[in-house]
Amino acid sequence: MRLGEYFEIGKRMKQARTNAGINQRDMSSRLSLTNSSYSNYENGYSEPPVETVLKFCDTLGITLNDLLEIKITSNKSATVNTFADFFSILIDLDRRGLQIKGNTTYSQEDNQLTAHLTLDIPNAQIATFIPDWNKVNQALISGKMDKEEYDMWLEDTLKLFNVPIDEYI
């Protein structure tokens, strides 16, 4: 993993730029870059040189430390507004080789049909996430863990798994 990926430089640059109300084209111009070069940095396709990152910080009037401490908030859950959105995610995972299996059960008592899904991930580290997540959720619900501890656990865990899915299939 490259250092830029570890620190999520591109995501942080994008967040800082949008927080400052500057569009991508203007920022690329201020940095004397082509729009495609700057876009590649923000999207993680290439890693910006240190000089570019420092010039970026100067342009926004922030320090490198400020840039690295920006909290990246994910709005991924906001994109799942319909079951079609949810199914699209499942289909994408299945097409990438993370096989989705499913079956249904019917409860006469509740007159309810329920879908049960399994996701086969042949990686021990990833496979342990779900039981660990369930334990942490139970600790939060039971009051053994507060919301701040939960958020720190989740942030640390997501950083650990911030690697392309394709590397695991």
Secondary structure, DSSP 8 states (H G I E B T S, - for coil): --HHHHTTHHHHHHHHHHHTT--HHHHHHHTT--HHHHHHHHTTSS---HHHHHHHHHHHT--HHHHHT------GGGG--SHHHHHHHHHHHHHTT--EEEEEEEETTTTEEEEEEEE----HHHHTHHHHHHHHHHHHHHTSS-HHHHHHHHHHHHHHT-S-GGGG-
